[in-house]
Amino acid sequence: MNGSSTRQLSGELVNLVFRIFDYLLKAPVLETLKIEELESLIGCLLSVGYDLERQCPEQLAVLKDLIRDAFVEVQEPWARKMILLLMELGASGWKLPPEANEYYFQQTNS
């Protein structure tokens, strides 16, 4: 899905997405996350973030608060960086500028 998508996100699917984020980004699960799991969350928001912004702004605002809180709470430097990426995605309309994309992915995957 992207910004030009005319499909509406299913209410049940939207609720599932938000429940997954709520589960993964809170203690004690937050401290045991693997990089692959955070990458999956990023991929999820890259796919549907734009649509969620338009269809579920209140729920997305709560999710952005949860992401911010996770950034403050998580201890692992790589996890903080990936959560910061989630924050930046939300602030940039779900698309990263090329230099940010290079920073996050070149550094994280090397």
N, C-alpha and C positions, 0 to 999 in steps of 0.2 A: 504494500500500500504506500502511496505517497500523496503529496498535496493535491495532485490532480485526480486522485481517485474519487469516484462518485459513490463507491460502496460505503455503507454505514457499518461501523463496527458493531458486532453483536453485543448486546448487554451482558450476556453470560460470559463471553470471551473477555470483554473489558474487565469485568469483575475478577475473573481468574488472573489476568495480568496484574492487576493491583494487589490481589492477595499474595501472589508469588513474590512481588517486590516487598510487600510488608513482612513476609516470612523471612526472606533472605537478608534483608537489610537491618535486622534487629538482633541484639544479643539474645542468646549465645551463638546463633547461627552465623552472624556477621563475622565473628572472629575465626570461624573455621572455613570461610569461603575459599574456594580455589579460583585461580585466575580464569579458568575456562568458564566457571559459573558467572563471574563478573563480565566476561566477554559476551556471554549469552544475553545477559541483561542489557548490555550496550546494543547488541544486535537487535534485540526486541524493540528498544526505543527508537533505534534508527529506522526500523520498519514502520512503526505505528505512532511514534511520538507526535508527528505533525497532525495526524487525524485525532489523536487523543486531545491535543491542545484545543481543537475546534469542537469536538463532541462532548468532552468530559472535563471542562476547565477546572471545576471545583475539585474533582478527584485528582487531577494532575497536580494541582497546587499542593494538595496533601502529600502526594508522592514526592514532589520537589522538596518539601520540608523533611520528609523521611530521608531522602538522599543527602541533604545537608547535615542532618543529625548523624547519619552513618559516617560521613566524612570526618566529623568531629570525634566520633567514638572509636573508629577502627585504628589499630596500631601499626599494622604492616604498611611500610612505605609504598609498595606496589599497589596495595588495595586502596590506599588513599589517593594515589594517582588515578586509578581507574574510576573511583567514585567522583573525583574531581572532573573527570571526563564526562560522566553522566550529568553533572551540574552544568558544565559548559555546553553540552548538547542542548539542554533545556533552555539555556540563555541565548543560544544562537539559532533558534528555530529548527533544531534537529538536523542541522547540517554544519559540519565543521569546516572552517577555512582550511585551505591546503597546508598552511604552516602548522596549524594546531593538529591536524591529522598526522602529519609527519612527526611532530613532537610526541604525541601519545603512542602511536603504533610502532614507530621505529625504536623508541626507547624501551617500550614494554616487551616487545618480542625478541629483543637481542639479548 
